[in-house]
Amino acid sequence: MVAYNVQSAVDTEHHLIVAHEVTNVGTDRSQLAHMGQAAKAALHTDNLDAVADRGYFKGEEILACEKAGITVTLPKPQTSGAKSEGRFGKPDFVYSAGRRCLTAVRRREADLSYAQEDGQNLRAMDQRVPGLSDQGSCKKRQGARITRWEHEHVVEAVQTRLDKNPQAMRVRRETVEHPFATLKMRMGATHFLMKRLRNVATEMALNVLGYNLTRVMNIVGVKPLLAAMRALRPHLGATKSARADHSGRH
């Protein structure tokens, strides 16, 4: 897209932006695992609890987070038209892992067959099985199916965590929306002044740095911040010299 999509991860304790990135991708669906891993690396932790909005919901991204030690909490978007079409949807069925079947609200079981869609291995159930369709559904949509991803249990665990902690989404809004609003206010109506992705990324990095410095000054004060920065100067100078020496040998 001819636009810039800014991703950010903000810690819940101090509301500092711990990771950010500027992309040209118009949606957030493929950004969850990448940003989660960036935040995890910045915080130097083995495990991370991440809360995101429904725009980040994607099974493959949630699975990648699970494998990376990132526990995700986010709501699942309701995109199915089953209810409006008079059919049962996936929430109306209970999956039995041992028997590999779905049980409908009418207690009628149906076995699942293998299927593959968009690179995902699925188990599918045809709603035309007698007793599984709601009244009139077969007339409205022939061949409607209920599908279950092979890693569906990972997605279900996300919803379970949200059900147990319904305040998680409120915490997310109070944590990550405030930095965005503050940055937009500071950047003005035009937001980015630069053009091209690399230049915009640099502009955003400077804005994030300014925001984080303001936050740190509010948390610890100006003098402790300056003292910490002075303590880092010898280390940063040695790192810069080491890099110059290393590049010189090549």
N, C-alpha and C positions, 0 to 999 in steps of 0.2 A: 504494500500500500504506500501511496505517497503521503505518509503521515508517520508520527513517532509515538510508539507505545512504551511508556516508562513502567518498568517493574521495580518494586521495592519490597524489602523485608525489614520489618521494624520490630525491635525487641519490646516485650511487654513491660519490662521493669523500668527502663530509663527512656523509652520511646526514641531511641537512636536508630538511624537507618544503618543497618549492619551490612546490607547488600543491595545493589541496584543494577539495572541494565536498561539500555535504550534499544528497542527493536523496531523493525518495520512490519512486524506481524500484527494483523488487525484484531486478533483475539488473544485471550489469555489461556486457552485450553492446553497449550503445549509448553507452558512456562513453569508449571508447578514444581516438577522435579528439579529442574535446573536452578531455580531460585532457592529452593529448599536446600540443595547441596551447597550453593554459594553461601547461604546464611550459616549453615552448619560449619563450613570451613572457616568463616570469619569469626565465629564464636568459639572455635577450637573445642568442640564437644563431640562426643561419640553418638549421642542421641538428641533428637530435636523434636519438639511438639510444634507443629505448624497448623495455623488456622487460616483458611482462605474462603472467599465467597464462591457462589455456585458457578461463576464464570470460569473457574479453574477445573471444573469437574471433568475428568477424563480417566477411564479405567487404567490405561497404560501408564499414565503419569502417577496415579496413586500407587500402582504396583511398583514402579521405579522408586518411589519414596519409601515404600515398605522395605525394599531390598537395601536401601541406603541408610536404614535406621532412623527414618523420619516418620513420626506418627502424625497422620493428617486428620484434621477434622474440617468438614465442609458439607454443606447441604447438596443434595442431588436435585438437579432441575427436573421438573415434571413436564416432559415433552410428549408423552404418549397421549394419543387421542382415543384410547380405548373407552374411557368412560362416556365421552360425548357420542361415541358410535354405538353405545349399548353393549360393549364387550367387557369382559373381565381383563384387568391389567395384571402386570407382574406382582404388584402388592397383594393381589387377591389369591396368590398361590404360595404354598409352603414347600420348600425343597427338602427332600430327604436324601442326604449324601450317601447313606448306606444302600438305599434301594435305587438311587439315581432316578427319581421320579418327582413329579410335581403333584401336589394335592390341592384341589380347588376348594372354594368355600363350601361347595356341596359335598365335600368328602369323596369326590370321584378322582381316582388316581390316573395319571397318564405317563407312560414311559417317554423318555427323551431320546431323540435321534441326533446324530452328529451333523454339524453344519459348520461352514466357514464363511465369514463375511468380514471384509475390510482387514484381512490378515488375522482376525481373531478366531480362535477355536471356540465354537459355541455348542450348546445342547439346545435343541429346539423342540417345541411341542405344538402340534397343530390344534388350533381351537375348534376345528370342526369335529373333534372327537365328541360323540354324544354325551350330553350331561355337563360339558365343560363350557359351553357357550351360553352367554346371557340371551335373553329372549330377543329374537330378530337379528342377532349379530351376524349370522351366516348369510343373511340376505344382504346385509350392508357391506360386508367385506369378506369375500371368499378367500380362504387360505391364510387368514390371520394367524400369526404364530406368537408364542411366548418363548423368548430365548433366554439362555443363561450362559454367561461367559465362564470359561474354565477357572478364572480367578475371581469369580463373583463374590466369594467369601471375603476378599480383601475390601471390596467396595461396600459390602454390608457392614463390615466392622467400622467403617468411617461413619455410616449413618447411626450405628449403635452408640458410638462415642458422642455424637451430637445429641442423641436422645437423652443420654445420661448427663450431658452438660449443655443445656439449652442456652446458657448465658455466653457460650463461646463466641457466637456471632456478634454479640454486643461488645465483647472485649476486643474483637477484631476491628470493629468500626472505630472504637475509641482509641485504638492503637495506631492503625495504619492510615486512617483517613485524615487525621490531624496534620501529619507532616505534608501530605499532598496539598491540603488546603493552604498551609503556610507557604509552601514553595510557589504555588500558583499566585498567591497574593504578592509575593516578593518579585516574581518574574513579570508581573503585569499582564495586560490583556493579550499581548502578542505571544506570551509564553517564551518560546525559543527564538533567539535572535540569529542563530547560526543556521546554515544549510548543510546538507549531506550528513549521513549517519555518524561518521567519525567525529565531525565537528560538534554535532548536537550532543553526542555522548560526552565529549569534553566539557561542554557547557553545563550539562546535567551534573557531572561529577563535581564541578566547582560549586554549584548550588547545594548539592548534598553536603559537601564539606562545610559550607557556610552554615547550613542548618544544624549539623552535628556540633560545630563549634559553639553555636548559640546555646544548644541544649546543655553541653558540658559546662559552659560558664554559668548557666542557671542552676545546675546541679551541685557543682563543687566550688564555683567562684572563679574569678579571673586569676588571682594570684596562684592558687594551686595548679591551675591549668598551665600557666606560664612556667611554673617550676617543673612540671612534668615534661613540657616541651623542651626545656633546657636540658633535662636529664637525658633525653633521647638524642640530642644533637651529636654527642661523640659516637654513639652507635650508628646513627645514620651516615655520618661522615666516613666511618670505617667501611660501611657497606658500599658506599659510592666509590671509594678508593679501590676496594677489592674488585668491583665490577670493571672499573677502568683497567686495572692490572690484568684481569682475566681476558678482556677483549683485546688488550695489547699483545698478548701472546699468540693471538690468532692473526 
